[in-house]
Amino acid sequence: KTVERGIDGAHGFMSEYFVSEERFLVGIPPELAPLGFLIEPISITEKALELAYAARSTFEWEPDTAAVLGNGSLGLLTVAMLAREMDVYCLGRRDRPDPTVEFIEARGGTYVDSRKTPVEQIPEEYEPVDLVYEATGYAKHAITSLYALAPNGVAALLGIPGDWEFEIDGGRFQREFVMENKAMVGSVNSGPEQFRAATGTLADLPADALEDLVTRVVDYRKFEGAFEQSDDVIKTAVQFGER
């Protein structure tokens, strides 16, 4: 049995020094080191996209539109990744003015307020999308994601909800799969190949996107500040030394 450091079952690596076997490490260029902590979340999206494309491997799938569900740091990082090649919508529950909304729009994306436009109404209010990236952990999104898709589309589910019972129209749900040739994949974690791909992606992302994403840096000796809530903070980094 294995455990995940810093996530479940074991302490993380918030220390100046730690020991790990070299064969389990993925090297990065020195110039990426200050933002190296973003490689792990990028790798999560790399794997989800890999699975989405694999689900369409029987034909040539070229997605032009995507909806990212969730405007947390993972969702926003994914917006920055997808916006390089697609028209992106990002669903959230924030009131303007808000830094996450500004981040989305600065990348050329469209912010969708789920309180006004729920997932299943995205095709009516905007357009059907080729890809849905779910990062909310809101269980109903596992169902409604399918209704936001265009024919041949794929929904990638990454959220991990708790138990929740609710009713759905099972007939409609299955018809969407069969008649519209839609697919759904679940994805969690990533491996060395995705970490290597993420390294290249990080190098290619616009510098302004990374600057807008990491809105607070705290010294490790004052790590408590990383957990302080603030409306103008998107992602916080803990710094262990000057580079």
C-alpha positions in Angstrom: 0.0 0.0 0.0 1.2 3.5 -0.8 0.3 6.8 0.7 0.4 10.3 -0.7 2.6 12.8 1.0 0.9 16.0 1.9 -2.5 14.8 0.6 -3.4 11.6 2.5 -1.6 9.4 4.9 1.7 11.1 5.4 3.2 14.5 6.0 4.3 16.5 3.0 7.6 18.1 2.1 7.3 21.5 3.7 10.9 21.5 4.9 14.2 22.8 3.6 15.6 19.3 3.0 14.1 15.9 2.3 15.3 12.6 0.9 13.7 10.9 -2.1 15.0 8.3 -4.5 16.2 9.9 -7.8 14.3 7.4 -9.9 11.1 8.8 -8.5 12.0 12.4 -9.4 11.4 14.4 -12.6 14.0 17.1 -13.3 13.1 20.6 -14.4 15.1 23.4 -15.9 16.6 25.8 -13.3 14.6 28.7 -14.8 11.4 26.9 -14.0 12.3 26.2 -10.4 10.5 29.2 -8.9 7.3 28.0 -10.4 8.0 24.3 -10.1 5.1 23.8 -7.7 2.7 24.3 -10.6 4.0 21.3 -12.4 1.9 18.9 -10.3 -1.5 20.6 -10.9 -0.6 21.0 -14.6 0.2 17.3 -14.7 -3.3 16.5 -13.4 -4.8 18.3 -16.4 -2.3 16.7 -18.7 -3.6 13.3 -17.7 -7.3 14.3 -17.9 -6.7 15.6 -21.5 -4.8 12.5 -22.4 -7.8 10.4 -21.3 -10.2 12.6 -23.1 -8.3 12.3 -26.4 -8.0 8.5 -25.9 -11.8 8.3 -25.6 -12.0 9.8 -29.1 -9.2 7.7 -30.6 -11.5 6.0 -33.2 -11.8 9.3 -35.2 -10.0 12.6 -35.6 -11.1 14.8 -32.6 -10.2 18.4 -32.7 -12.0 20.2 -29.9 -12.5 23.9 -30.4 -14.5 24.8 -27.3 -14.2 23.9 -23.6 -16.0 24.5 -20.4 -14.0 24.5 -17.2 -16.3 23.9 -14.2 -14.7 25.5 -11.1 -12.7 28.7 -10.8 -10.3 27.5 -8.1 -6.6 27.5 -8.9 -6.7 24.2 -10.7 -9.6 25.4 -12.9 -7.9 28.7 -13.7 -4.6 26.9 -14.5 -6.6 24.7 -16.9 -8.2 27.8 -18.4 -4.8 29.2 -19.2 -3.7 25.9 -20.7 -6.8 25.4 -22.9 -7.2 29.0 -23.9 -4.0 28.7 -26.1 -6.0 26.6 -28.6 -9.7 26.7 -27.7 -12.5 29.1 -26.8 -13.0 28.6 -23.1 -15.9 29.1 -20.7 -15.3 28.9 -17.0 -18.1 28.3 -14.5 -18.0 29.7 -11.0 -20.1 31.4 -8.3 -18.2 34.7 -7.7 -19.5 38.2 -7.8 -17.7 40.9 -9.8 -15.2 42.4 -9.2 -13.2 39.3 -8.5 -9.6 38.3 -9.4 -10.6 34.9 -10.7 -13.1 36.5 -13.1 -10.4 38.9 -14.2 -8.0 36.0 -14.7 -10.5 34.2 -17.0 -11.2 37.2 -19.1 -7.6 38.2 -19.4 -6.9 34.8 -21.0 -9.7 35.5 -23.5 -12.2 33.2 -21.7 -15.8 33.8 -20.8 -16.9 33.7 -17.2 -20.2 31.9 -16.6 -22.0 32.6 -13.3 -23.6 29.2 -12.4 -26.2 30.9 -10.2 -27.6 32.4 -13.5 -26.5 29.8 -16.0 -26.2 26.3 -14.7 -24.1 23.8 -16.6 -26.9 22.2 -18.6 -27.9 25.6 -19.9 -24.5 26.5 -21.4 -25.5 25.3 -24.9 -28.6 27.4 -24.9 -27.0 30.6 -23.4 -23.6 30.2 -25.2 -22.9 27.2 -27.3 -22.4 23.4 -26.9 -18.8 22.6 -26.0 -16.4 19.9 -27.2 -14.8 19.4 -23.8 -16.0 19.7 -20.2 -13.4 19.8 -17.5 -15.1 19.3 -14.1 -13.1 20.4 -11.1 -15.8 21.2 -8.6 -16.6 18.0 -6.7 -20.3 18.9 -7.1 -21.9 15.5 -7.8 -24.7 16.8 -10.1 -22.0 18.1 -12.4 -21.2 14.5 -13.3 -24.7 14.4 -14.9 -25.2 17.9 -16.2 -21.7 17.9 -17.8 -23.1 15.6 -20.4 -25.8 18.0 -21.4 -23.3 20.8 -22.0 -21.4 18.8 -24.6 -21.7 19.0 -28.3 -22.0 15.7 -30.3 -18.8 13.7 -30.0 -17.8 15.7 -26.9 -16.0 14.4 -23.8 -16.5 15.3 -20.2 -13.5 14.8 -17.9 -14.4 14.5 -14.2 -11.8 15.3 -11.6 -13.9 16.4 -8.6 -14.4 13.9 -5.7 -17.8 14.5 -4.1 -19.2 13.0 -0.9 -22.2 10.7 -0.9 -25.3 12.4 -2.3 -28.5 10.8 -3.6 -30.6 12.7 -6.1 -32.9 11.8 -9.0 -32.0 12.0 -12.7 -33.8 11.3 -16.0 -31.9 8.1 -16.7 -33.4 7.7 -20.2 -32.2 11.1 -21.3 -28.8 10.5 -19.8 -28.3 7.3 -21.8 -29.7 8.8 -25.0 -27.1 11.6 -24.7 -24.4 9.0 -24.6 -25.7 6.8 -27.4 -27.4 9.1 -29.9 -24.9 12.0 -29.6 -21.8 9.8 -29.3 -20.6 11.5 -26.1 -18.1 10.1 -23.6 -17.1 10.7 -20.0 -13.9 9.9 -18.2 -12.7 10.1 -14.7 -9.2 11.1 -13.8 -7.1 11.3 -10.6 -3.4 12.0 -10.0 -0.8 11.6 -12.7 2.5 9.9 -13.5 6.0 10.6 -14.7 5.0 11.1 -18.3 2.4 13.7 -17.4 5.0 15.4 -15.1 7.4 15.7 -18.0 4.6 17.0 -20.3 3.7 19.5 -17.6 7.2 20.8 -17.5 7.0 21.7 -21.2 3.5 23.2 -20.7 4.7 25.4 -17.8 7.5 26.7 -20.0 5.0 27.6 -22.7 2.4 29.3 -20.6 2.3 33.1 -20.8 4.3 34.8 -18.0 1.4 37.1 -17.3 -0.9 34.2 -16.6 1.5 32.8 -14.1 1.9 36.1 -12.4 -1.8 36.6 -12.2 -2.3 33.1 -10.8 0.2 33.2 -7.9 -1.1 36.2 -6.0 0.6 35.6 -2.6 4.0 34.3 -1.6 4.8 33.7 2.1 8.0 32.7 3.9 7.9 29.2 5.3 8.6 30.6 8.8 5.3 32.4 8.6 3.4 29.7 6.8 0.2 30.4 8.8 -0.3 33.4 6.4 -0.8 31.0 3.6 -4.1 29.9 5.1 -5.5 33.3 5.7 -8.7 33.9 3.6 -8.7 36.9 1.3 -11.0 37.9 -1.6 -8.0 39.0 -3.7 -5.9 35.8 -3.4 -6.1 33.1 -6.0 -3.1 30.9 -5.2 -0.5 31.1 -2.5 3.1 29.8 -2.6 5.3 29.0 0.4 8.9 30.1 -0.2 11.8 28.4 1.4 14.7 30.5 0.2 15.8 33.2 -2.2 16.8 32.2 -5.7 
